[in-house]
Amino acid sequence: MKNKKPFSALYYMKENKGRTMLCIFIMFLAAFIFLAGNYIYSVPYTFEKEFEYSDKLVTVGLQSTDEEFKDFFDFVKVVEEDDKLEMVMSSSRGFSSMRHGTVLNLKMGGQCYVFNSVSDMEKVFAHLGIEGDFSACKHQSMIISRDFARNKGIKLGDAVDKSFDEDLNNSYTVDAMIDDGGFCSFYIYEDNDSLGRMYIFSETMEGEELYDYVKKLAGNRKVQIAEAERAMVTQQLDIFNVLFYLIDIIIAIILAVTINSVVTGQYLKRTYEFGVYKALGRSKKEVKKKVAAEVLTMNLIACLIGFLVVFTFTYLVNELVYQPKGLHLVYFSKLALVGFIICELLILIPVIWSKGRLMSKADVTEF
């Protein structure tokens, strides 16, 4: 057993703690790629509620010409007669949501929904699963989430207008707040003389199925069927993902070169050691496995430390910085995971392959 001990992956690490810690520290830096990915994903994450609502609510608008006016109200009758669909009407005037902040300090514009009455709003809210006290709501009321209010520094009862946020086209009073955590704005604007928008929903359909059904029902009628928010926002924010992966690859290459330089120096000093292993009957395959085991063990330790630091940082920054602003840095995202795996592979594969190949050629007779 004593003869086998030096061949274990942990033996060298225990006997050479300084060099091992240096390698672990450099590998540990790769964990921050995961953190960076979570920061990038936290921007589209603020639209999650919008995506959910948009999947359940199709917005159809009126265009301007006489022919299109006729088409729209003809379509309204068709929707009203369809047993699979429900709808509410609202003003054709233009409305915009306020802009909200993000963990990357970017200002993003959110979705807005406008209702012609409190009862219409409550009907739609019941379908969307939104609860709250709407007893104070009236004409020109605004309803937002508590997170959105914290983000904008708004209190219940505050009046907001264009001087507060340039995207607002009128003056509104924040008469209710909800706990959905989203950044949508909901308005009540009574306008029976200019109805020209409808929100269509169904108890049996949502997402692509609902959108396809509405489009098929509209046929050749000239009406404006809004695209699903998920598709629009994802398309606009794809550039962030592309930039993240490019930066990820560049950082991975830099770390790979750095780690390779450090590890190369360590393994060159161990050429005689591996030559002895081969002289004692260890095969090239066993030598390569030993190198891989050492590198992977150091990397595993680096990952465990790295993720502990990342999750601790995320918790603290959420509690102390972001949650008071109504924001949230996610703990996990597919974008971050994929970026981290790419970084790890670009670092580990060249190091394990090159050092394993180098040590498998060691020959004790050369010393």
VOGUNU-55087 format. One line per field, with one value per residue (C-alpha): y, x negated, z negated; residue number from 1; chain; residue in three letters. Coordinates in steps of 0.05 Angstrom, whole numbers, plus 5000, padded with zeros to 4 digits. Layout:
REM VOGUNU-55087
py	[Y; ...]
px	[X; ...]
pz	[Z; ...]
k	[NUM; ...]
c	[A; ...]
r	[Ala; ...]
REM end
This chain:
REM VOGUNU-55087
py	[5000; 5047; 5037; 5058; 5120; 5167; 5149; 5176; 5243; 5272; 5252; 5305; 5358; 5344; 5346; 5409; 5453; 5519; 5500; 5465; 5527; 5570; 5524; 5521; 5597; 5606; 5552; 5585; 5648; 5609; 5608; 5682; 5665; 5633; 5697; 5740; 5695; 5705; 5780; 5778; 5733; 5777; 5830; 5787; 5756; 5822; 5806; 5737; 5761; 5798; 5734; 5696; 5748; 5755; 5679; 5683; 5749; 5766; 5840; 5859; 5931; 5976; 6006; 6073; 6068; 6060; 5990; 5970; 6001; 5956; 5895; 5906; 5911; 5853; 5813; 5836; 5803; 5739; 5735; 5749; 5691; 5642; 5596; 5583; 5657; 5714; 5787; 5857; 5923; 5984; 6051; 6054; 6110; 6097; 6079; 6062; 6031; 6066; 6044; 6000; 5990; 5925; 5895; 5918; 5990; 5987; 6022; 5976; 5991; 5943; 5922; 5957; 5938; 5988; 5972; 6010; 5996; 5966; 5907; 5892; 5895; 5848; 5799; 5796; 5795; 5735; 5699; 5719; 5700; 5771; 5787; 5852; 5906; 5946; 5983; 6051; 6042; 6089; 6127; 6142; 6094; 6058; 5989; 5964; 5912; 5928; 5911; 5960; 6013; 6003; 6006; 6073; 6101; 6104; 6098; 6079; 6141; 6177; 6215; 6204; 6237; 6253; 6294; 6231; 6184; 6208; 6147; 6166; 6202; 6225; 6235; 6173; 6156; 6093; 6067; 5993; 5950; 5875; 5823; 5791; 5817; 5839; 5905; 5912; 5974; 5967; 6028; 6042; 6092; 6099; 6117; 6090; 6137; 6111; 6036; 6003; 5950; 5883; 5832; 5761; 5702; 5631; 5581; 5524; 5555; 5597; 5611; 5593; 5554; 5615; 5662; 5614; 5605; 5681; 5692; 5638; 5667; 5736; 5709; 5765; 5819; 5879; 5880; 5888; 5825; 5839; 5791; 5751; 5788; 5729; 5729; 5805; 5814; 5751; 5775; 5844; 5817; 5761; 5808; 5805; 5729; 5733; 5782; 5740; 5677; 5716; 5745; 5676; 5644; 5700; 5694; 5618; 5622; 5671; 5626; 5564; 5596; 5619; 5552; 5515; 5557; 5545; 5471; 5460; 5485; 5439; 5377; 5390; 5386; 5319; 5287; 5242; 5223; 5199; 5165; 5124; 5106; 5080; 5043; 5009; 4983; 5038; 5043; 5108; 5102; 5099; 5159; 5199; 5179; 5203; 5271; 5277; 5257; 5310; 5366; 5346; 5341; 5411; 5436; 5404; 5438; 5504; 5496; 5481; 5542; 5584; 5567; 5577; 5647; 5662; 5640; 5676; 5740; 5733; 5725; 5785; 5831; 5812; 5826; 5890; 5922; 5894; 5874; 5944; 5967; 5915; 5875; 5805; 5774; 5702; 5645; 5600; 5606; 5562; 5618; 5618; 5542; 5536; 5592; 5559; 5491; 5521; 5557; 5493; 5451; 5503; 5502; 5429; 5393; 5426; 5421; 5348; 5327; 5364; 5347; 5275; 5267; 5301; 5257; 5193; 5203; 5210; 5161; 5150; 5130; 5202; 5227]
px	[5000; 4943; 4915; 4982; 4991; 4947; 4987; 5052; 5078; 5079; 5008; 4974; 5024; 5011; 4936; 4937; 4990; 4963; 4962; 5029; 5062; 5035; 5068; 5132; 5135; 5128; 5181; 5225; 5229; 5270; 5328; 5338; 5359; 5420; 5432; 5425; 5475; 5525; 5516; 5530; 5591; 5619; 5636; 5686; 5707; 5742; 5789; 5810; 5878; 5889; 5875; 5924; 5979; 5966; 5972; 6042; 6065; 6065; 6069; 6106; 6107; 6143; 6108; 6127; 6164; 6240; 6231; 6187; 6237; 6291; 6245; 6229; 6301; 6320; 6266; 6292; 6359; 6325; 6286; 6348; 6384; 6327; 6339; 6265; 6247; 6261; 6243; 6245; 6242; 6199; 6179; 6141; 6097; 6023; 5996; 5926; 5899; 5848; 5776; 5746; 5674; 5635; 5575; 5532; 5557; 5592; 5659; 5711; 5781; 5835; 5902; 5967; 6040; 6098; 6168; 6232; 6260; 6242; 6288; 6251; 6185; 6208; 6235; 6167; 6130; 6171; 6148; 6075; 6076; 6063; 6092; 6096; 6140; 6168; 6223; 6189; 6179; 6214; 6204; 6130; 6107; 6041; 6028; 5956; 5919; 5886; 5818; 5831; 5851; 5786; 5747; 5779; 5783; 5859; 5908; 5981; 6023; 5967; 5984; 5937; 5933; 5884; 5841; 5829; 5818; 5813; 5849; 5914; 5964; 6012; 6020; 6037; 6046; 6016; 6080; 6060; 5999; 5992; 5942; 5926; 5854; 5860; 5848; 5913; 5956; 6031; 6075; 6149; 6169; 6243; 6253; 6317; 6313; 6246; 6247; 6197; 6158; 6179; 6146; 6164; 6154; 6177; 6187; 6163; 6106; 6044; 5976; 5966; 6030; 6071; 6034; 6041; 6115; 6127; 6087; 6125; 6191; 6171; 6155; 6145; 6176; 6130; 6119; 6056; 6041; 5984; 5926; 5914; 5869; 5823; 5805; 5796; 5754; 5712; 5694; 5674; 5631; 5597; 5538; 5522; 5518; 5472; 5426; 5425; 5403; 5349; 5321; 5328; 5284; 5232; 5227; 5224; 5166; 5129; 5140; 5121; 5055; 5041; 5057; 5019; 4957; 4960; 4975; 4922; 4868; 4893; 4895; 4827; 4797; 4832; 4806; 4759; 4816; 4859; 4799; 4793; 4867; 4857; 4794; 4835; 4883; 4936; 4965; 4973; 5047; 5039; 4993; 5043; 5098; 5056; 5045; 5119; 5138; 5092; 5117; 5191; 5183; 5153; 5208; 5263; 5236; 5232; 5304; 5330; 5295; 5316; 5390; 5390; 5361; 5409; 5472; 5451; 5438; 5505; 5542; 5508; 5515; 5589; 5604; 5563; 5567; 5616; 5678; 5685; 5688; 5740; 5688; 5661; 5595; 5611; 5573; 5575; 5587; 5578; 5536; 5488; 5483; 5468; 5417; 5383; 5380; 5350; 5297; 5281; 5274; 5229; 5184; 5183; 5180; 5115; 5081; 5099; 5082; 5015; 4989; 5013; 4978; 4915; 4910; 4926; 4861; 4818; 4760; 4717; 4657; 4652; 4628]
pz	[5000; 4985; 5055; 5084; 5040; 5081; 5143; 5114; 5137; 5067; 5048; 5091; 5070; 4996; 5005; 5048; 5016; 5041; 5115; 5108; 5077; 5133; 5185; 5145; 5140; 5215; 5228; 5175; 5219; 5270; 5221; 5233; 5304; 5271; 5232; 5295; 5331; 5275; 5280; 5354; 5346; 5290; 5343; 5382; 5316; 5299; 5357; 5332; 5308; 5373; 5411; 5367; 5377; 5451; 5460; 5430; 5460; 5535; 5551; 5615; 5637; 5686; 5746; 5775; 5842; 5850; 5878; 5820; 5771; 5800; 5798; 5725; 5701; 5745; 5711; 5642; 5659; 5681; 5615; 5574; 5609; 5599; 5539; 5530; 5521; 5473; 5483; 5455; 5494; 5479; 5508; 5574; 5546; 5539; 5470; 5444; 5381; 5339; 5346; 5292; 5269; 5271; 5234; 5292; 5283; 5350; 5358; 5390; 5415; 5392; 5418; 5400; 5401; 5403; 5379; 5392; 5322; 5255; 5269; 5335; 5299; 5244; 5296; 5330; 5263; 5242; 5305; 5294; 5221; 5196; 5127; 5088; 5059; 5117; 5079; 5089; 5164; 5212; 5277; 5287; 5233; 5241; 5211; 5203; 5163; 5097; 5127; 5184; 5133; 5094; 5159; 5177; 5106; 5109; 5051; 5052; 5069; 5106; 5170; 5228; 5296; 5352; 5305; 5264; 5323; 5394; 5421; 5386; 5431; 5376; 5302; 5259; 5186; 5157; 5125; 5115; 5110; 5124; 5102; 5169; 5170; 5242; 5277; 5317; 5310; 5308; 5322; 5316; 5369; 5383; 5456; 5485; 5545; 5572; 5560; 5606; 5568; 5540; 5495; 5514; 5467; 5458; 5403; 5447; 5488; 5477; 5509; 5582; 5584; 5564; 5611; 5670; 5656; 5654; 5718; 5754; 5729; 5753; 5823; 5873; 5830; 5822; 5747; 5706; 5667; 5620; 5620; 5556; 5507; 5499; 5573; 5577; 5513; 5525; 5595; 5570; 5512; 5552; 5563; 5488; 5492; 5553; 5518; 5455; 5493; 5531; 5466; 5434; 5488; 5484; 5408; 5413; 5461; 5416; 5355; 5395; 5416; 5345; 5313; 5367; 5353; 5278; 5286; 5339; 5291; 5237; 5281; 5314; 5244; 5235; 5299; 5259; 5212; 5270; 5301; 5238; 5242; 5312; 5291; 5237; 5289; 5293; 5364; 5404; 5394; 5318; 5319; 5360; 5311; 5252; 5286; 5302; 5230; 5201; 5246; 5237; 5162; 5158; 5204; 5161; 5099; 5138; 5161; 5091; 5062; 5122; 5119; 5043; 5054; 5112; 5075; 5012; 5052; 5088; 5022; 4990; 5051; 5058; 4984; 4978; 5047; 5097; 5058; 5027; 5100; 5120; 5159; 5155; 5177; 5195; 5162; 5222; 5297; 5358; 5390; 5331; 5329; 5403; 5399; 5340; 5373; 5436; 5394; 5355; 5418; 5451; 5389; 5370; 5436; 5461; 5392; 5381; 5452; 5457; 5387; 5392; 5458; 5431; 5369; 5406; 5445; 5382; 5380; 5318; 5361; 5387; 5318]
k	[1; 2; 3; 4; 5; 6; 7; 8; 9; 10; 11; 12; 13; 14; 15; 16; 17; 18; 19; 20; 21; 22; 23; 24; 25; 26; 27; 28; 29; 30; 31; 32; 33; 34; 35; 36; 37; 38; 39; 40; 41; 42; 43; 44; 45; 46; 47; 48; 49; 50; 51; 52; 53; 54; 55; 56; 57; 58; 59; 60; 61; 62; 63; 64; 65; 66; 67; 68; 69; 70; 71; 72; 73; 74; 75; 76; 77; 78; 79; 80; 81; 82; 83; 84; 85; 86; 87; 88; 89; 90; 91; 92; 93; 94; 95; 96; 97; 98; 99; 100; 101; 102; 103; 104; 105; 106; 107; 108; 109; 110; 111; 112; 113; 114; 115; 116; 117; 118; 119; 120; 121; 122; 123; 124; 125; 126; 127; 128; 129; 130; 131; 132; 133; 134; 135; 136; 137; 138; 139; 140; 141; 142; 143; 144; 145; 146; 147; 148; 149; 150; 151; 152; 153; 154; 155; 156; 157; 158; 159; 160; 161; 162; 163; 164; 165; 166; 167; 168; 169; 170; 171; 172; 173; 174; 175; 176; 177; 178; 179; 180; 181; 182; 183; 184; 185; 186; 187; 188; 189; 190; 191; 192; 193; 194; 195; 196; 197; 198; 199; 200; 201; 202; 203; 204; 205; 206; 207; 208; 209; 210; 211; 212; 213; 214; 215; 216; 217; 218; 219; 220; 221; 222; 223; 224; 225; 226; 227; 228; 229; 230; 231; 232; 233; 234; 235; 236; 237; 238; 239; 240; 241; 242; 243; 244; 245; 246; 247; 248; 249; 250; 251; 252; 253; 254; 255; 256; 257; 258; 259; 260; 261; 262; 263; 264; 265; 266; 267; 268; 269; 270; 271; 272; 273; 274; 275; 276; 277; 278; 279; 280; 281; 282; 283; 284; 285; 286; 287; 288; 289; 290; 291; 292; 293; 294; 295; 296; 297; 298; 299; 300; 301; 302; 303; 304; 305; 306; 307; 308; 309; 310; 311; 312; 313; 314; 315; 316; 317; 318; 319; 320; 321; 322; 323; 324; 325; 326; 327; 328; 329; 330; 331; 332; 333; 334; 335; 336; 337; 338; 339; 340; 341; 342; 343; 344; 345; 346; 347; 348; 349; 350; 351; 352; 353; 354; 355; 356; 357; 358; 359; 360; 361; 362; 363; 364; 365; 366; 367]
c	[A; A; A; A; A; A; A; A; A; A; A; A; A; A; A; A; A; A; A; A; A; A; A; A; A; A; A; A; A; A; A; A; A; A; A; A; A; A; A; A; A; A; A; A; A; A; A; A; A; A; A; A; A; A; A; A; A; A; A; A; A; A; A; A; A; A; A; A; A; A; A; A; A; A; A; A; A; A; A; A; A; A; A; A; A; A; A; A; A; A; A; A; A; A; A; A; A; A; A; A; A; A; A; A; A; A; A; A; A; A; A; A; A; A; A; A; A; A; A; A; A; A; A; A; A; A; A; A; A; A; A; A; A; A; A; A; A; A; A; A; A; A; A; A; A; A; A; A; A; A; A; A; A; A; A; A; A; A; A; A; A; A; A; A; A; A; A; A; A; A; A; A; A; A; A; A; A; A; A; A; A; A; A; A; A; A; A; A; A; A; A; A; A; A; A; A; A; A; A; A; A; A; A; A; A; A; A; A; A; A; A; A; A; A; A; A; A; A; A; A; A; A; A; A; A; A; A; A; A; A; A; A; A; A; A; A; A; A; A; A; A; A; A; A; A; A; A; A; A; A; A; A; A; A; A; A; A; A; A; A; A; A; A; A; A; A; A; A; A; A; A; A; A; A; A; A; A; A; A; A; A; A; A; A; A; A; A; A; A; A; A; A; A; A; A; A; A; A; A; A; A; A; A; A; A; A; A; A; A; A; A; A; A; A; A; A; A; A; A; A; A; A; A; A; A; A; A; A; A; A; A; A; A; A; A; A; A; A; A; A; A; A; A; A; A; A; A; A; A; A; A; A; A; A; A; A; A; A; A; A; A; A; A; A; A; A; A]
r	[Met; Lys; Asn; Lys; Lys; Pro; Phe; Ser; Ala; Leu; Tyr; Tyr; Met; Lys; Glu; Asn; Lys; Gly; Arg; Thr; Met; Leu; Cys; Ile; Phe; Ile; Met; Phe; Leu; Ala; Ala; Phe; Ile; Phe; Leu; Ala; Gly; Asn; Tyr; Ile; Tyr; Ser; Val; Pro; Tyr; Thr; Phe; Glu; Lys; Glu; Phe; Glu; Tyr; Ser; Asp; Lys; Leu; Val; Thr; Val; Gly; Leu; Gln; Ser; Thr; Asp; Glu; Glu; Phe; Lys; Asp; Phe; Phe; Asp; Phe; Val; Lys; Val; Val; Glu; Glu; Asp; Asp; Lys; Leu; Glu; Met; Val; Met; Ser; Ser; Ser; Arg; Gly; Phe; Ser; Ser; Met; Arg; His; Gly; Thr; Val; Leu; Asn; Leu; Lys; Met; Gly; Gly; Gln; Cys; Tyr; Val; Phe; Asn; Ser; Val; Ser; Asp; Met; Glu; Lys; Val; Phe; Ala; His; Leu; Gly; Ile; Glu; Gly; Asp; Phe; Ser; Ala; Cys; Lys; His; Gln; Ser; Met; Ile; Ile; Ser; Arg; Asp; Phe; Ala; Arg; Asn; Lys; Gly; Ile; Lys; Leu; Gly; Asp; Ala; Val; Asp; Lys; Ser; Phe; Asp; Glu; Asp; Leu; Asn; Asn; Ser; Tyr; Thr; Val; Asp; Ala; Met; Ile; Asp; Asp; Gly; Gly; Phe; Cys; Ser; Phe; Tyr; Ile; Tyr; Glu; Asp; Asn; Asp; Ser; Leu; Gly; Arg; Met; Tyr; Ile; Phe; Ser; Glu; Thr; Met; Glu; Gly; Glu; Glu; Leu; Tyr; Asp; Tyr; Val; Lys; Lys; Leu; Ala; Gly; Asn; Arg; Lys; Val; Gln; Ile; Ala; Glu; Ala; Glu; Arg; Ala; Met; Val; Thr; Gln; Gln; Leu; Asp; Ile; Phe; Asn; Val; Leu; Phe; Tyr; Leu; Ile; Asp; Ile; Ile; Ile; Ala; Ile; Ile; Leu; Ala; Val; Thr; Ile; Asn; Ser; Val; Val; Thr; Gly; Gln; Tyr; Leu; Lys; Arg; Thr; Tyr; Glu; Phe; Gly; Val; Tyr; Lys; Ala; Leu; Gly; Arg; Ser; Lys; Lys; Glu; Val; Lys; Lys; Lys; Val; Ala; Ala; Glu; Val; Leu; Thr; Met; Asn; Leu; Ile; Ala; Cys; Leu; Ile; Gly; Phe; Leu; Val; Val; Phe; Thr; Phe; Thr; Tyr; Leu; Val; Asn; Glu; Leu; Val; Tyr; Gln; Pro; Lys; Gly; Leu; His; Leu; Val; Tyr; Phe; Ser; Lys; Leu; Ala; Leu; Val; Gly; Phe; Ile; Ile; Cys; Glu; Leu; Leu; Ile; Leu; Ile; Pro; Val; Ile; Trp; Ser; Lys; Gly; Arg; Leu; Met; Ser; Lys; Ala; Asp; Val; Thr; Glu; Phe]
REM end
